[in-house]
Amino acid sequence: MLLAPVEYARPSSVAEAVRLLGAHDGARALAGGQTLTNVMKARAAAPDVLVDLNGLAELRAISRTSDGGLELGAMATLTEVTRSSEVAETRPIIAQVASQIADLQVRNRGTVGGNICSNDPTNHLPPLMSALGATMTILGADGERAVPAVDFFLGVYTTAVAPGELLTKITLPATHDRRDGFASVTIGKDGTCIVNAAASVHDGQAAIALGCVAAVPVLLASASDEDAVRSAVRGAKLDPPSDVHASAEYRLHLAEVVAVRAVAEAST
């Protein structure tokens, strides 16, 4: 199905992008566009204005912070993340996970911010950012605010980015000897996740985030041994959905499996 007619704007600055988003009730930011254009074709979304962010180089920056952390511009593509020396030297798990998302064509267009802001429960990055303790910087007409990942993901396709606002960057804290891991079971080699898990481990304690089992990533704390991880997952009283790819019971089983695998990877 073809797109319905829509007004298109290509701002030359972040300030202009925020102004355009705030000036139209039905405005939507256009990043990679792979999710938004598909839902527009299906008539599941009908924005009045598309605000194209692809000309804003300042939103593509990838850099280290002064305290040893990492900043990812929201418009950094998944391919740019996989090839970044700053990511490789600071939080290599992000490049590892980005390289698993779909195929090369998707990664060349898809952005970190787009993957996070769409908050599809099957996406890779929301649970990863939750486990790593990321902070999202959101800019609007009233200024800038920082939102931790635990408060950023609100529901299916819903985040803390309000109408008229824009996610500008994602900040990852310094590792401080933490090690990270990620595991998933996907629909085919390049398919979406059936269940996934990210983990960050320090001094025998693990922060674990489960994806595809609820509307938002489920964050758990556990000792890093297998029995403790399995117990933490069971204690979360998950109620995952059933669909054509997996029953709720199978997802519960997989949640334990991928959580153990993610923590094991982070612990080695």
C-alpha positions as CSV (number, residue, x, y, z in Angstrom):
1,M,0.0,0.0,0.0
2,L,1.3,3.5,-0.8
3,L,1.8,6.2,1.8
4,A,-1.0,8.7,2.3
5,P,-0.1,12.3,1.5
6,V,2.0,13.8,4.3
7,E,3.9,17.1,4.8
8,Y,7.6,16.7,4.9
9,A,10.2,18.8,6.7
10,R,14.0,18.5,6.8
11,P,15.4,20.7,9.6
12,S,18.9,22.0,9.5
13,S,19.4,22.0,13.2
14,V,18.2,20.2,16.3
15,A,16.6,23.4,17.6
16,E,14.6,23.6,14.3
17,A,13.6,19.9,14.6
18,V,12.2,20.4,18.1
19,R,10.4,23.6,17.0
20,L,8.7,21.7,14.1
21,L,7.8,18.8,16.3
22,G,6.2,21.1,18.8
23,A,4.4,23.2,16.2
24,H,2.3,20.3,14.9
25,D,0.2,18.0,17.0
26,G,0.6,15.2,14.5
27,A,4.3,15.6,13.8
28,R,6.6,12.6,14.0
29,A,10.3,12.3,13.9
30,L,11.7,10.3,11.0
31,A,14.9,8.5,11.7
32,G,15.7,5.3,9.7
33,G,12.0,5.1,8.9
34,Q,11.8,1.3,8.6
35,T,9.1,1.0,11.3
36,L,7.3,4.3,10.9
37,T,6.8,4.1,7.1
38,N,5.5,0.5,7.4
39,V,2.9,1.5,9.9
40,M,2.0,4.5,7.8
41,K,1.5,2.2,4.8
42,A,-0.8,0.0,6.9
43,R,-2.7,3.1,8.0
44,A,-1.9,2.4,11.6
45,A,-0.3,5.8,11.9
46,A,-1.1,9.0,10.1
47,P,1.2,11.8,11.1
48,D,0.5,15.3,9.7
49,V,4.2,16.1,9.3
50,L,7.3,14.0,9.0
51,V,10.4,15.7,10.5
52,D,13.4,14.1,8.8
53,L,16.4,14.0,11.2
54,N,18.9,12.5,8.7
55,G,20.5,15.9,8.0
56,L,21.5,16.5,11.6
57,A,25.1,15.4,11.9
58,E,25.2,16.4,15.6
59,L,22.8,13.6,16.4
60,R,25.1,11.0,14.9
61,A,28.1,11.5,17.2
62,I,29.6,8.7,19.1
63,S,32.1,9.7,21.8
64,R,33.5,8.9,25.2
65,T,32.5,10.9,28.3
66,S,35.0,12.6,30.6
67,D,34.4,9.9,33.2
68,G,35.0,7.0,30.9
69,G,31.4,6.4,29.8
70,L,30.0,6.4,26.3
71,E,27.6,8.7,24.4
72,L,25.6,7.5,21.4
73,G,23.9,10.1,19.3
74,A,20.3,9.0,18.7
75,M,20.8,9.1,14.9
76,A,23.9,6.9,14.9
77,T,23.1,4.0,12.6
78,L,23.5,0.4,13.8
79,T,26.3,0.0,11.2
80,E,28.1,3.0,12.6
81,V,27.9,1.6,16.1
82,T,29.2,-1.8,15.0
83,R,32.3,-0.1,13.4
84,S,32.9,2.5,16.1
85,S,36.3,2.3,17.9
86,E,34.8,4.2,20.9
87,V,32.1,1.5,21.3
88,A,34.6,-1.3,20.8
89,E,36.9,0.1,23.5
90,T,34.2,1.2,26.0
91,R,31.1,-1.1,25.7
92,P,31.8,-3.7,23.0
93,I,28.5,-5.5,23.8
94,I,26.6,-2.7,22.1
95,A,28.4,-3.3,18.8
96,Q,28.0,-7.1,19.2
97,V,24.2,-6.7,19.7
98,A,23.8,-4.1,17.0
99,S,25.5,-6.5,14.5
100,Q,22.8,-9.1,15.2
101,I,19.9,-6.8,14.3
102,A,18.2,-7.9,11.0
103,D,20.5,-7.6,8.0
104,L,23.1,-5.2,6.6
105,Q,20.5,-3.1,4.7
106,V,18.5,-2.6,7.8
107,R,21.5,-1.8,9.9
108,N,22.7,0.8,7.3
109,R,19.5,2.8,7.8
110,G,18.3,1.8,11.2
111,T,19.3,4.0,14.1
112,V,20.0,3.5,17.8
113,G,17.4,6.0,18.7
114,G,14.8,4.6,16.4
115,N,15.2,1.1,17.8
116,I,14.9,2.4,21.3
117,C,12.0,4.8,20.7
118,S,9.9,2.3,18.8
119,N,10.1,0.1,21.9
120,D,8.8,-3.0,20.0
121,P,9.0,-5.7,22.7
122,T,11.0,-7.9,20.3
123,N,13.7,-5.2,19.8
124,H,17.3,-5.9,20.9
125,L,18.3,-2.5,22.3
126,P,15.7,-1.7,25.0
127,P,16.7,-4.6,27.3
128,L,20.4,-4.0,26.6
129,M,20.1,-0.3,27.6
130,S,18.2,-1.3,30.7
131,A,20.7,-3.8,31.9
132,L,23.6,-1.4,31.2
133,G,22.0,1.4,33.1
134,A,21.7,3.8,30.2
135,T,20.4,7.4,30.5
136,M,18.3,8.9,27.7
137,T,18.6,12.7,27.0
138,I,15.3,14.2,25.8
139,L,15.0,17.7,24.4
140,G,11.8,19.7,24.1
141,A,10.6,23.3,24.0
142,D,11.1,23.5,27.8
143,G,14.7,22.3,27.7
144,E,16.6,19.1,28.2
145,R,16.0,16.3,30.7
146,A,17.7,13.0,31.5
147,V,15.6,9.9,31.9
148,P,17.1,6.6,33.2
149,A,16.3,3.5,31.1
150,V,14.2,2.1,33.9
151,D,11.8,5.0,33.6
152,F,12.1,5.5,29.8
153,F,10.2,2.4,28.5
154,L,6.5,2.9,29.3
155,G,4.7,0.3,27.2
156,V,4.4,-1.3,23.8
157,Y,5.6,1.4,21.3
158,T,5.5,3.9,24.1
159,T,8.4,5.8,25.8
160,A,9.0,8.8,27.9
161,V,9.5,10.9,24.8
162,A,6.4,13.1,24.7
163,P,4.9,14.8,21.7
164,G,7.0,17.7,20.7
165,E,10.1,16.1,22.2
166,L,13.2,14.5,20.7
167,L,15.6,11.8,22.0
168,T,19.0,13.3,21.3
169,K,21.5,10.9,22.9
170,I,22.0,7.8,25.0
171,T,24.7,7.8,27.7
172,L,26.2,4.7,29.1
173,P,28.1,4.8,32.4
174,A,31.7,3.8,32.7
175,T,32.1,0.0,33.2
176,H,34.1,0.1,36.5
177,D,35.1,-3.5,35.8
178,R,31.6,-4.6,34.9
179,R,31.3,-7.1,32.1
180,D,28.3,-7.5,29.8
181,G,26.5,-10.2,27.9
182,F,23.5,-10.8,25.6
183,A,21.6,-13.8,24.5
184,S,18.6,-14.4,22.4
185,V,16.5,-16.9,20.5
186,T,15.3,-15.5,17.2
187,I,12.9,-16.4,14.4
188,G,15.5,-17.5,11.9
189,K,19.1,-16.1,11.6
190,D,18.1,-12.5,10.9
191,G,14.6,-12.6,12.4
192,T,13.2,-10.8,15.4
193,C,13.6,-12.1,18.9
194,I,11.3,-14.7,20.5
195,V,13.0,-14.0,23.9
196,N,16.2,-12.1,24.7
197,A,18.2,-11.1,27.7
198,A,21.0,-8.7,28.5
199,A,23.2,-8.8,31.6
200,S,25.8,-6.7,33.3
201,V,27.9,-8.4,36.0
202,H,30.1,-6.9,38.7
203,D,31.6,-8.6,41.8
204,G,29.3,-11.6,41.5
205,Q,26.1,-9.6,41.1
206,A,24.1,-9.4,37.9
207,A,21.7,-6.8,36.5
208,I,19.5,-8.7,34.0
209,A,17.0,-7.3,31.6
210,L,14.6,-9.7,29.8
211,G,12.9,-8.8,26.5
212,C,9.9,-10.2,24.6
213,V,8.2,-11.3,27.8
214,A,6.3,-8.1,28.7
215,A,5.4,-4.7,27.3
216,V,8.7,-3.3,28.6
217,P,12.1,-4.8,29.5
218,V,11.9,-6.7,32.8
219,L,14.8,-5.7,35.0
220,L,16.1,-8.2,37.6
221,A,18.9,-8.3,40.2
222,S,20.6,-11.6,41.0
223,A,23.8,-13.3,42.1
224,S,25.6,-14.4,39.0
225,D,25.5,-18.2,39.5
226,E,23.1,-20.2,37.4
227,D,20.8,-21.3,40.2
228,A,20.4,-17.8,41.4
229,V,19.6,-16.5,37.9
230,R,17.0,-19.1,37.3
231,S,15.4,-18.4,40.7
232,A,15.3,-14.7,39.9
233,V,13.6,-15.3,36.6
234,R,11.0,-17.6,38.2
235,G,10.5,-15.1,41.0
236,A,9.6,-12.4,38.6
237,K,6.3,-14.1,37.9
238,L,6.4,-13.3,34.2
239,D,3.2,-13.4,32.2
240,P,4.5,-13.4,28.6
241,P,2.2,-13.5,25.6
242,S,1.5,-16.5,23.3
243,D,1.7,-16.1,19.5
244,V,2.4,-18.1,16.4
245,H,6.1,-18.2,17.3
246,A,6.0,-19.4,20.9
247,S,3.5,-20.2,23.6
248,A,3.7,-18.4,26.9
249,E,5.0,-21.6,28.6
250,Y,7.8,-21.8,26.0
251,R,8.7,-18.1,26.5
252,L,8.9,-18.7,30.3
253,H,11.4,-21.6,29.6
254,L,13.4,-19.5,27.2
255,A,13.6,-16.6,29.6
256,E,15.5,-18.7,32.0
257,V,17.7,-20.1,29.3
258,V,18.7,-16.8,27.8
259,A,19.2,-15.1,31.2
260,V,21.6,-17.8,32.2
261,R,23.4,-17.5,28.9
262,A,23.7,-13.7,29.1
263,V,25.1,-13.8,32.6
264,A,27.5,-16.6,31.7
265,E,28.8,-14.5,28.8
266,A,29.2,-11.5,31.1
267,S,31.0,-13.6,33.7
268,T,33.7,-15.1,31.4
